[in-house]
Amino acid sequence: MREHMSHQERRELWRERIAAFYDSGQSASQFCAEHGLKPHQFWYWLRRLRNETEPGMHDTTFVSVVTTSSPSDVSRSPLILRIGSVEIDVRPGYDASTLAELIRLVMRVC
């Protein structure tokens, strides 16, 4: 790696590193150790890039939910998650960790 990188080059390098981290499935500490990264730099860039690319992600809003079916009907019905233009049908018995990873991926792409 060059000693003196432009701000844009450094930003792009960290974008690639953060994308590789998400794709790796590793914890942040494992990823940093494997790639020779300083954890404090990793967290700095993760927050910085997330804040730049997802400005609305930090706004919290509450919505009202009204149920229209009985509990027995709900247990057999899929849950439909909409993220941007993507719809995800979540059926009973889903794997929560797989769903969480899928949501992170879709949010990054949308």
C-alpha distances in whole Angstrom, upper triangle without the diagonal:
4,6,9,9,12,14,14,11,10,14,13,10,13,15,14,14,17,19,17,19,22,22,22,25,24,24,22,22,22,19,17,18,17,13,13,13,15,19,19,16,17,20,20,18,20,23,21,21,24,26,25,25,28,30,34,33,34,37,40,43,46,48,51,52,55,56,59,59,60,58,59,58,55,54,54,52,49,47,45,42,41,37,37,39,38,41,40,44,44,47,48,47,43,40,39,35,35,36,34,31,32,33,30,28,31,30,27,28,31
4,6,6,10,13,13,10,10,14,14,12,14,17,16,16,19,21,20,22,25,25,25,28,27,27,24,25,25,22,20,21,20,17,16,16,17,21,21,17,19,22,21,19,22,24,22,22,25,27,25,26,29,31,34,34,35,38,41,44,47,49,53,53,57,58,61,61,63,61,62,61,57,56,57,55,51,49,47,44,43,39,38,40,40,43,43,46,46,49,51,50,46,43,42,38,38,39,37,34,35,35,32,31,33,32,29,30,33
4,6,10,12,14,12,11,15,15,13,15,18,18,18,20,23,22,23,26,27,27,30,28,28,25,25,25,22,20,21,21,18,16,15,17,20,20,16,18,21,20,18,22,24,22,22,25,27,25,27,30,31,35,34,35,38,41,44,47,50,53,54,58,59,62,62,64,61,63,62,58,58,58,56,53,50,49,45,44,40,40,42,42,45,44,48,48,51,52,51,47,44,43,39,39,40,38,35,37,37,33,32,35,34,30,31,34
4,7,9,12,10,9,13,14,13,15,18,18,18,21,23,23,24,27,28,28,31,29,29,26,26,27,24,22,23,23,20,18,17,18,21,20,17,19,21,19,18,21,23,20,20,24,25,23,25,28,29,33,33,33,36,39,43,46,48,52,53,57,58,61,62,63,61,63,62,58,58,58,56,52,50,48,44,43,39,39,41,41,44,44,48,48,51,53,51,48,45,43,40,40,41,38,35,37,37,33,32,34,33,29,31,33
4,6,8,6,6,10,10,10,12,14,15,16,18,20,20,22,24,25,26,28,27,27,24,25,26,23,20,23,23,19,18,17,18,20,19,16,17,20,18,15,19,20,18,17,21,22,20,22,25,26,30,30,30,34,37,40,43,45,49,50,53,55,57,59,60,58,60,58,55,55,55,53,49,47,45,41,40,36,35,37,37,40,41,44,45,48,50,49,45,42,41,37,37,38,35,32,34,33,30,29,31,29,26,27,29
4,5,5,6,9,10,11,12,14,16,17,18,20,21,23,25,26,27,30,29,29,25,27,28,24,23,25,25,21,21,19,20,22,21,17,18,20,18,15,19,20,17,16,20,20,18,20,23,24,28,28,29,32,35,38,41,44,47,49,52,54,56,57,59,58,59,58,54,54,55,52,49,46,44,40,38,34,33,35,36,39,40,44,44,47,50,49,45,43,41,38,37,38,35,33,33,33,29,29,30,28,25,26,28
4,6,5,6,9,10,11,12,14,15,16,18,20,21,23,24,26,28,27,27,23,25,26,23,21,24,25,21,21,18,18,20,18,15,16,17,15,12,16,16,13,13,17,17,15,17,20,21,24,25,25,28,31,34,38,40,44,45,49,50,53,54,56,55,56,55,51,51,52,50,46,43,41,37,35,32,31,33,33,37,37,41,42,45,47,46,43,40,38,35,35,35,32,30,31,30,27,26,28,26,22,24,25
4,5,5,6,9,10,10,12,14,15,16,18,20,21,23,24,27,27,27,23,25,26,23,22,25,25,21,21,19,20,21,20,16,17,18,16,13,15,17,13,12,16,16,14,15,18,20,23,24,25,27,31,33,37,39,43,44,47,49,51,53,54,53,54,53,49,50,50,47,44,41,39,35,33,29,28,30,31,34,35,39,39,43,45,44,41,39,37,34,33,33,31,28,29,28,25,24,25,23,20,21,23
4,5,5,6,9,10,11,12,14,15,17,18,20,21,22,25,25,25,22,24,25,21,20,23,22,18,19,17,18,20,19,16,16,18,16,13,16,18,15,14,17,18,16,17,20,22,25,25,27,30,33,36,39,41,44,45,49,50,53,54,55,54,55,54,50,50,50,48,44,42,40,36,34,31,30,31,32,35,35,39,40,43,45,44,40,38,36,34,33,33,31,28,29,29,25,24,26,24,21,21,24
4,5,5,6,9,10,11,12,14,15,16,19,20,21,23,23,23,19,21,22,18,17,20,20,16,16,14,15,16,16,12,12,15,13,10,13,15,12,12,15,17,15,16,19,21,24,24,25,28,31,34,37,39,43,44,48,49,51,53,54,52,54,52,49,49,49,47,43,41,39,35,34,30,29,31,31,35,35,38,39,42,44,43,39,37,35,32,31,32,29,27,28,27,24,23,25,23,20,21,24
4,5,5,6,9,10,10,12,14,15,17,18,20,22,22,22,19,21,22,18,17,20,20,17,18,15,16,16,16,12,12,14,12,8,11,12,10,8,12,13,11,12,16,17,21,20,21,24,28,31,34,36,40,40,44,45,48,49,51,49,51,49,46,46,46,44,40,38,35,32,30,26,26,28,28,31,32,35,36,39,41,40,37,34,32,29,29,29,26,24,25,24,21,20,22,20,17,18,20
4,5,5,6,9,10,11,12,14,15,17,18,21,21,22,19,21,22,18,17,21,20,16,18,16,17,18,18,14,13,16,14,11,12,15,12,10,13,15,13,13,16,19,22,21,23,26,29,32,35,37,40,41,44,45,48,49,50,49,50,48,45,45,45,43,39,37,34,31,29,26,25,27,27,30,30,34,34,38,40,39,35,33,32,29,28,28,26,23,24,24,20,19,21,19,16,17,19
4,5,5,6,9,10,11,12,15,15,16,19,19,19,17,19,19,15,14,17,16,13,14,12,14,16,16,12,12,14,14,10,12,15,13,11,15,17,15,15,19,21,24,23,24,28,30,33,36,38,42,42,46,47,49,50,51,49,51,49,46,45,46,44,40,38,36,32,31,27,27,29,28,31,31,35,35,38,40,39,35,33,31,28,27,28,26,23,24,24,21,19,22,21,17,18,21
4,5,5,6,8,10,10,12,14,15,17,17,17,14,16,17,13,12,16,15,12,13,11,12,13,13,10,8,11,10,7,8,11,10,8,11,14,13,13,16,18,21,20,21,25,27,30,33,35,39,39,43,44,46,47,49,47,48,47,43,43,43,41,38,35,34,30,29,25,25,27,27,30,30,33,33,36,38,37,33,30,29,25,25,26,23,21,22,22,18,18,20,19,15,17,20
4,5,5,6,9,10,11,12,14,16,17,17,15,17,18,14,14,18,17,14,16,14,15,15,16,13,11,12,12,8,8,11,10,7,10,12,11,11,13,16,19,18,19,23,25,28,31,33,36,37,40,41,44,44,46,44,45,44,41,40,41,39,35,32,30,27,26,22,22,24,23,26,26,30,30,33,35,35,31,29,27,24,23,23,21,18,19,19,15,15,17,15,12,13,16
4,6,5,6,9,10,11,12,15,15,17,15,17,17,13,14,17,15,12,15,13,16,16,17,14,12,14,15,11,11,14,14,11,13,16,15,14,17,20,22,21,23,26,28,31,34,35,38,39,42,43,45,45,47,45,46,45,41,41,41,39,35,33,31,28,27,23,23,25,24,27,27,30,30,33,35,34,30,28,27,24,23,23,21,18,19,20,16,15,17,17,13,14,17
4,5,5,6,9,10,10,13,13,13,11,13,13,10,10,13,12,9,11,10,12,12,14,11,9,12,13,10,9,13,13,11,13,16,16,15,17,20,23,21,22,26,28,31,33,35,39,39,42,43,45,46,47,45,46,45,41,40,41,39,35,33,32,28,28,24,25,27,26,28,27,31,30,33,35,33,30,27,26,22,22,23,21,18,19,20,16,15,18,18,14,16,19
4,5,5,6,9,10,12,12,12,10,13,13,10,10,14,14,11,14,11,13,12,13,11,8,10,11,8,7,10,11,9,10,13,13,13,14,17,20,17,19,22,24,27,30,32,35,35,38,39,42,42,43,41,42,41,38,37,38,36,32,30,29,25,25,21,22,24,23,25,25,28,27,30,32,31,27,25,23,20,19,20,17,15,16,16,13,12,15,14,11,14,17
4,5,5,6,9,11,12,13,12,15,15,12,13,16,15,13,16,14,17,16,17,15,12,13,15,12,10,13,14,11,11,15,15,13,15,18,20,18,20,23,25,28,30,31,34,34,37,38,40,41,42,40,41,40,36,36,36,34,30,28,27,23,23,19,20,22,20,23,22,25,25,28,30,29,25,23,22,18,18,18,16,13,14,15,11,10,13,13,9,11,14
4,6,5,6,9,10,12,11,14,12,9,11,14,12,10,14,13,16,15,17,15,12,14,16,13,12,16,16,14,15,18,18,17,18,22,23,21,23,26,28,31,33,34,37,37,40,40,42,43,44,41,42,41,38,37,37,35,32,30,29,26,25,22,23,24,23,25,24,27,27,29,31,29,26,23,22,19,18,19,17,14,15,17,13,12,15,16,13,14,18
4,5,5,7,7,8,7,10,10,6,9,12,11,10,13,11,14,12,15,14,10,12,14,12,10,14,15,13,13,17,18,17,18,21,22,20,21,25,26,29,31,32,35,35,38,39,41,41,42,40,40,40,36,35,36,34,31,29,28,25,25,22,23,25,23,25,24,26,26,28,30,28,24,21,20,16,16,18,15,12,15,16,12,12,16,15,13,15,18
4,6,6,8,9,9,13,12,10,12,15,14,14,17,15,17,15,17,16,12,13,16,14,11,14,16,13,12,16,17,15,16,19,20,17,19,23,24,26,28,29,32,32,35,35,37,38,39,36,37,36,33,32,32,31,27,25,24,21,21,18,20,22,20,21,20,23,22,25,26,25,21,18,17,14,13,14,12,9,11,12,9,8,12,12,10,12,15
4,6,8,11,12,15,13,11,14,16,14,14,17,17,19,18,20,19,15,16,19,17,14,17,19,16,16,20,20,18,18,22,23,20,23,26,27,29,31,32,34,34,36,36,39,38,39,37,37,36,33,32,32,31,27,26,25,22,22,20,21,22,20,21,20,22,22,25,26,24,21,18,17,14,13,15,13,10,11,13,10,9,13,14,11,13,16
4,5,9,10,12,10,8,11,13,11,12,15,15,17,16,19,18,15,16,19,17,15,18,20,18,18,21,22,20,21,25,26,23,25,28,29,31,33,34,36,36,38,38,41,40,41,38,39,38,35,33,34,33,29,28,27,24,25,23,24,26,23,24,23,25,24,26,27,25,22,19,18,14,14,16,15,11,14,16,13,12,16,17,15,16,20
4,7,9,12,10,9,13,14,13,14,17,16,18,16,19,19,16,16,19,18,15,18,21,19,18,22,23,21,21,24,25,22,23,26,27,29,30,32,34,33,36,36,38,37,38,35,36,35,32,30,31,30,27,25,25,23,24,22,24,25,22,23,21,23,21,24,24,22,19,15,15,11,11,13,12,9,12,14,12,12,15,16,15,17,20
4,6,8,6,6,9,11,10,12,14,14,15,14,17,17,14,14,18,17,15,18,20,19,18,22,23,22,22,25,26,23,24,27,28,31,32,33,36,35,38,38,41,40,40,37,38,38,35,33,34,33,30,28,28,26,27,24,27,28,26,27,24,26,25,27,27,25,22,18,17,13,14,16,14,12,15,17,14,15,18,19,17,20,23
4,5,5,6,9,10,11,12,14,13,14,11,14,15,12,12,16,16,13,16,19,18,17,21,23,22,22,24,25,22,22,26,26,29,30,32,35,34,37,37,40,40,40,37,38,38,35,33,34,34,31,29,29,26,27,25,27,29,27,28,26,27,26,28,28,26,23,19,17,14,15,17,15,13,17,17,15,16,20,19,18,21,24
4,5,5,6,9,10,11,12,10,10,8,11,11,8,9,12,12,10,13,16,16,15,18,20,20,20,22,24,21,21,25,25,29,30,33,35,35,39,39,42,42,42,39,41,41,37,36,37,36,33,31,30,27,28,25,27,30,28,29,27,29,28,30,31,29,25,22,20,17,18,20,17,15,18,19,15,17,20,19,17,21,23
4,5,5,6,9,10,10,9,9,7,10,12,9,10,14,14,13,16,18,18,18,21,23,23,23,26,27,24,24,28,28,32,33,36,38,38,42,42,45,45,45,42,43,43,40,38,40,39,36,34,34,31,32,29,31,33,31,32,31,33,31,33,33,31,28,24,23,19,21,23,20,18,22,22,19,20,24,23,21,24,27
4,6,5,6,9,10,10,11,10,14,14,12,13,17,17,15,18,21,20,20,23,25,25,25,28,29,26,26,30,31,34,35,37,40,39,43,43,45,45,45,42,43,43,40,38,39,39,35,34,34,31,32,29,32,33,31,32,30,32,30,32,33,30,27,23,22,18,20,22,20,18,21,22,19,20,24,23,22,24,27
4,6,5,6,8,8,10,9,13,13,10,12,15,14,13,16,18,17,18,21,22,22,23,25,27,24,25,29,30,33,35,37,39,39,42,42,45,45,46,43,43,43,40,38,39,38,35,33,33,30,30,28,29,31,29,31,29,31,30,32,33,30,27,24,22,19,20,22,19,17,20,21,18,18,22,21,19,21,25
4,6,5,6,5,6,6,10,10,7,10,13,13,12,15,17,17,18,21,22,22,23,26,28,25,25,29,30,34,36,38,41,41,44,45,48,48,48,45,46,46,43,41,42,41,38,36,35,32,33,30,31,33,32,33,32,34,33,35,36,34,31,27,25,22,23,25,22,20,23,23,20,20,24,23,21,23,26
4,6,5,6,8,8,12,12,11,13,16,16,16,19,21,21,22,24,26,26,27,29,31,29,29,33,34,37,39,41,44,44,47,47,50,50,50,47,48,48,45,43,44,43,40,38,38,35,36,33,35,37,35,36,34,37,35,37,38,35,32,29,27,23,25,27,24,22,25,26,23,23,27,26,24,27,30
4,6,8,11,11,15,15,13,15,18,17,17,20,22,21,22,25,26,26,27,30,32,29,30,34,35,38,40,42,45,44,47,47,50,50,50,47,48,48,44,43,43,43,39,38,37,35,35,32,34,36,33,35,33,35,34,36,37,34,31,28,27,23,24,26,24,21,24,26,22,22,26,26,23,26,29
4,6,9,11,14,12,11,14,16,15,15,19,20,19,20,23,24,24,25,28,31,28,29,33,34,37,39,42,45,44,48,48,51,51,51,48,49,49,45,44,45,44,40,38,38,35,35,32,33,35,33,35,33,36,35,37,38,36,33,29,28,24,25,27,25,22,24,25,22,22,25,25,22,24,28
4,7,9,12,11,10,14,16,15,16,19,20,20,22,24,25,25,27,29,32,30,30,34,35,39,41,43,46,46,50,50,53,53,54,51,52,51,48,47,47,46,43,41,40,37,37,34,35,37,36,38,36,39,38,40,41,39,36,32,31,27,28,30,27,25,27,28,25,25,28,28,25,27,30
4,6,9,7,7,10,12,11,13,15,16,16,18,21,21,22,24,26,29,26,26,30,32,35,38,40,43,44,47,48,51,51,52,49,50,50,46,45,46,45,42,39,38,35,35,32,33,35,34,36,35,37,36,39,40,38,35,31,30,26,27,28,25,23,26,26,23,23,26,25,22,25,28
4,6,5,6,9,10,11,12,15,16,17,18,20,21,23,24,26,28,26,26,29,31,35,37,40,43,43,47,48,51,51,52,49,51,50,47,46,47,46,43,40,39,36,36,33,34,36,35,37,36,39,38,40,41,39,36,32,30,27,28,30,26,24,27,27,24,24,28,26,24,27,29
4,5,5,6,9,10,10,12,14,15,16,18,20,21,22,23,26,23,23,26,28,31,34,36,40,40,44,44,48,48,49,46,47,47,44,42,44,43,40,37,37,33,33,30,32,34,33,35,33,36,35,37,38,36,33,30,27,24,26,27,23,22,25,25,21,22,25,24,22,25,27
4,5,5,6,9,10,11,12,14,15,17,18,20,21,22,24,22,21,25,27,30,33,36,39,40,44,45,48,49,49,47,48,48,45,44,45,44,41,38,37,34,34,31,32,35,34,36,35,37,36,39,39,38,35,32,29,26,28,28,25,24,27,26,22,24,26,24,22,26,28
4,6,5,6,8,10,10,12,14,15,16,18,20,21,24,22,21,25,27,31,33,36,40,41,44,45,49,49,50,48,49,49,45,45,46,44,41,38,37,34,33,30,31,33,33,35,34,37,36,39,40,39,35,32,30,27,28,29,25,23,26,25,22,23,25,23,21,24,26
4,5,5,6,9,10,11,12,14,15,16,18,19,22,20,20,24,25,29,31,34,37,38,42,43,46,46,47,45,46,46,42,41,42,41,38,35,34,30,30,27,28,31,29,32,31,34,33,36,37,35,32,29,26,23,24,25,22,20,22,22,18,19,22,20,18,21,23
4,5,5,6,8,10,10,12,14,15,16,17,20,17,17,21,22,26,28,31,34,35,39,40,43,44,45,42,44,44,40,39,41,39,36,33,32,29,29,25,27,30,29,30,30,32,31,34,35,34,31,28,25,22,24,24,20,19,22,21,17,19,21,19,17,21,23
4,6,5,6,9,10,11,12,14,15,16,19,17,17,20,22,26,29,32,35,36,40,42,45,46,47,45,47,46,42,42,43,42,38,35,34,30,30,26,27,30,30,32,31,35,34,37,38,37,33,31,28,25,27,27,23,22,24,23,19,21,23,20,18,21,23
4,5,5,6,8,10,10,12,14,15,18,17,17,20,23,26,29,32,35,36,40,41,44,45,47,44,46,45,42,41,42,41,37,34,33,29,28,25,25,28,27,30,30,33,32,36,37,36,33,30,27,25,25,25,22,20,22,21,17,18,21,18,16,18,20
4,6,5,6,9,10,11,12,14,16,14,14,18,20,24,26,29,32,33,37,38,41,42,43,41,42,42,38,38,39,37,33,31,29,26,25,22,22,25,24,27,26,29,29,32,33,32,29,26,24,21,22,22,18,17,19,18,14,15,17,15,13,16,18
4,6,5,6,9,10,10,11,14,12,12,15,17,21,24,27,30,31,35,37,40,41,42,40,42,41,38,38,39,37,34,31,29,25,25,21,22,25,25,27,27,30,29,33,34,33,30,28,25,22,23,23,19,18,20,18,15,17,18,15,14,17,18
4,6,5,6,9,10,11,14,13,13,16,19,23,26,28,32,33,37,39,42,43,45,43,45,44,40,40,41,39,36,33,31,27,26,23,23,26,26,28,29,32,32,35,37,36,33,30,28,25,26,25,22,21,22,20,17,18,20,17,15,18,19
4,5,5,6,8,10,13,12,13,17,19,23,26,28,32,33,36,38,41,42,43,42,43,42,39,39,40,37,34,31,29,25,24,20,20,23,23,26,26,29,29,33,35,34,31,29,26,24,24,23,20,19,20,18,15,15,17,14,11,14,15
4,5,5,6,8,10,9,10,13,16,19,22,24,28,29,32,34,37,38,40,38,40,39,35,35,36,34,31,27,26,22,21,17,17,20,20,23,23,26,26,30,32,31,28,26,23,21,21,20,17,16,17,15,12,13,14,11,9,13,13
4,6,5,5,9,8,8,11,15,18,21,24,27,29,32,34,37,39,41,39,41,40,36,37,38,36,32,29,27,23,22,18,18,22,22,25,25,29,29,32,34,34,30,29,26,24,25,23,20,20,20,18,15,17,17,13,12,15,15
4,6,6,10,10,11,14,17,20,23,26,29,31,34,36,39,41,43,41,43,42,38,39,40,37,34,31,28,25,23,19,18,21,22,25,26,29,30,34,36,36,32,31,28,26,26,25,22,21,21,19,16,17,17,14,12,14,14
4,6,9,9,11,14,17,19,22,24,28,29,32,34,37,38,40,39,41,39,36,36,37,34,31,28,25,21,19,16,15,18,18,21,22,26,27,30,33,33,29,28,25,24,23,22,19,18,18,16,13,14,14,11,9,11,11
4,6,5,8,10,13,15,19,20,24,25,29,31,33,35,37,36,38,36,33,33,34,31,28,25,23,19,17,13,13,16,17,20,21,24,24,28,30,31,27,26,23,22,22,20,17,17,17,14,12,13,13,9,9,11,10
4,6,7,8,12,14,18,20,24,25,29,31,34,36,38,37,39,38,34,35,36,33,30,27,25,21,19,15,15,18,20,22,23,26,27,31,33,33,30,29,26,25,25,23,20,20,20,17,15,17,16,12,12,15,13
4,5,6,9,11,14,16,20,22,25,27,30,32,34,33,36,34,31,32,33,30,27,24,22,18,16,13,13,16,18,20,21,24,25,28,30,31,28,27,24,24,24,22,19,20,19,16,15,17,15,12,13,15,13
4,6,8,10,13,16,19,21,24,26,29,31,33,31,34,32,29,30,31,28,25,22,20,16,15,12,12,16,17,18,19,22,22,26,27,28,25,24,21,20,21,18,16,17,17,13,12,14,13,10,11,14,12
4,6,10,13,16,19,21,25,27,30,32,34,32,35,34,30,31,33,30,28,24,22,19,18,15,16,20,20,22,22,25,24,28,29,30,27,26,22,22,23,21,18,19,19,16,14,17,17,13,14,17,16
4,7,10,13,17,19,23,25,28,30,32,31,34,33,29,31,32,30,27,24,22,19,17,15,16,20,21,22,22,25,25,28,30,30,28,27,24,24,25,22,19,21,21,17,17,19,18,15,17,19,17
4,7,10,14,16,20,22,25,27,29,28,31,30,26,28,30,27,25,21,20,17,17,15,17,20,21,21,22,24,23,26,27,28,26,26,22,23,24,21,19,21,21,17,17,20,19,16,18,21,19
4,7,10,13,16,19,22,25,27,26,29,28,25,26,28,26,24,20,19,16,16,15,16,20,20,20,21,23,23,26,27,28,26,26,23,24,25,22,20,22,22,18,19,22,20,17,20,22,19
4,7,10,13,16,19,22,23,23,26,25,22,24,26,23,22,18,18,16,16,16,18,21,21,20,21,22,21,24,25,26,25,25,22,24,25,22,20,23,23,19,20,23,21,19,22,24,21
4,6,10,13,16,19,21,20,24,22,19,22,24,21,20,16,16,14,15,16,17,20,20,19,19,20,20,22,23,26,24,25,23,25,25,22,21,24,23,19,21,24,22,20,23,24,22
4,7,10,13,16,18,18,21,20,18,20,22,20,19,16,16,16,16,18,20,22,22,20,21,21,20,22,23,25,25,26,24,26,27,23,23,26,25,22,24,26,24,23,26,27,25
4,7,10,12,14,14,18,16,14,17,19,16,16,13,14,14,15,17,19,21,21,18,19,18,18,19,20,22,22,24,22,24,25,21,21,25,24,21,23,26,23,22,26,27,25
4,6,10,12,13,16,15,13,16,18,15,16,14,15,16,17,20,22,23,23,20,20,19,19,20,20,23,23,25,24,27,27,24,24,27,26,23,26,28,26,25,29,30,27
4,6,8,9,12,11,9,13,14,12,14,12,14,16,18,21,23,24,23,20,19,18,17,17,17,21,21,24,22,26,26,23,24,27,26,24,27,29,26,26,30,31,28
4,7,10,12,10,9,13,14,12,14,14,15,17,19,23,25,25,24,21,21,18,18,18,18,22,22,26,25,28,28,25,26,29,28,26,29,31,28,28,32,32,30
4,7,8,6,7,10,11,10,13,13,15,18,20,24,26,26,25,21,20,18,17,16,16,19,21,24,24,27,27,24,26,29,27,26,30,31,29,29,33,33,31
4,5,5,6,9,11,11,14,14,17,20,23,26,29,29,27,24,22,19,18,17,16,19,21,24,24,27,28,25,27,30,29,27,31,33,31,31,35,35,34
4,5,5,6,9,10,13,13,16,19,22,25,28,28,26,23,21,18,16,15,13,16,18,21,21,24,25,22,24,27,26,25,29,31,29,30,33,34,32
4,5,5,7,9,12,14,17,20,23,27,30,29,27,24,22,18,16,14,12,15,17,21,21,25,25,23,25,28,27,26,30,31,30,31,35,35,34
4,6,6,6,10,12,15,18,21,24,27,27,25,21,19,16,15,13,12,15,17,21,21,25,24,22,24,27,26,25,29,30,28,29,33,33,31
4,5,5,8,9,12,15,18,21,24,24,22,18,17,13,12,10,9,13,14,18,18,22,21,19,21,24,23,22,25,27,25,26,30,30,28
4,6,8,9,13,16,19,22,25,25,23,19,17,13,11,9,7,10,12,15,16,20,20,18,20,23,22,21,25,26,25,26,30,30,29
4,7,10,13,16,19,22,25,25,22,18,16,12,11,8,7,10,12,16,17,21,20,18,21,23,22,22,25,26,25,27,30,30,29
4,7,9,13,16,19,22,21,19,15,13,10,9,7,8,11,12,16,17,20,19,17,20,22,20,20,23,24,22,24,27,27,26
4,6,10,13,16,19,18,15,12,9,6,5,4,7,10,10,14,14,17,16,13,16,19,16,16,20,20,19,20,24,23,22
4,6,10,13,16,16,14,10,8,6,5,6,8,11,10,13,13,16,15,12,14,17,15,14,17,18,16,18,21,21,20
4,6,10,13,12,10,6,6,5,6,9,12,14,13,15,15,17,15,12,14,16,14,12,16,17,14,15,19,19,17
4,7,10,10,8,6,5,6,7,11,14,16,13,15,14,15,14,10,12,14,11,9,13,14,11,12,15,15,14
4,6,7,6,5,6,9,11,14,17,19,17,18,17,18,16,13,14,15,12,10,13,13,10,10,14,13,11
4,6,5,7,8,12,13,17,20,21,18,19,17,17,16,13,13,14,11,8,10,11,7,7,10,10,8
4,6,8,11,14,16,20,23,25,21,22,21,21,19,16,16,16,14,11,13,12,9,8,11,10,6
4,7,10,13,16,19,23,25,22,23,22,22,20,17,18,18,14,13,15,14,10,11,13,11,8
4,7,10,13,16,20,21,18,19,18,19,16,14,15,15,11,10,13,11,8,10,12,10,8
4,7,10,13,16,18,15,17,17,18,16,12,14,15,11,10,14,13,10,12,15,13,12
4,6,10,13,14,12,13,13,15,12,9,12,13,9,9,13,12,10,12,15,14,13
4,6,10,12,10,13,13,15,13,10,13,15,12,12,16,15,13,16,19,18,17
4,7,9,7,9,10,13,11,8,11,13,11,11,15,16,14,16,19,19,19
4,6,6,10,11,14,13,11,14,16,14,15,18,19,18,20,23,23,22
4,6,9,11,14,14,12,15,17,16,17,20,21,21,22,25,26,25
4,7,9,12,12,11,14,16,16,17,20,21,21,23,25,26,26
4,6,9,8,7,11,12,12,13,16,17,17,19,21,22,23
4,6,5,6,9,10,11,12,15,16,17,18,20,21,22
4,5,5,6,9,10,10,12,14,15,16,18,20,21
4,5,5,6,9,10,11,12,14,15,17,19,20
4,5,5,6,9,10,11,12,14,15,17,18
4,5,5,6,9,10,10,12,14,15,16
4,5,5,6,9,10,11,12,14,15
4,5,5,6,9,10,11,12,14
4,5,5,6,9,10,11,12
4,5,5,6,9,10,10
4,6,5,6,9,10
4,5,5,6,9
4,5,5,6
4,5,5
4,6
4
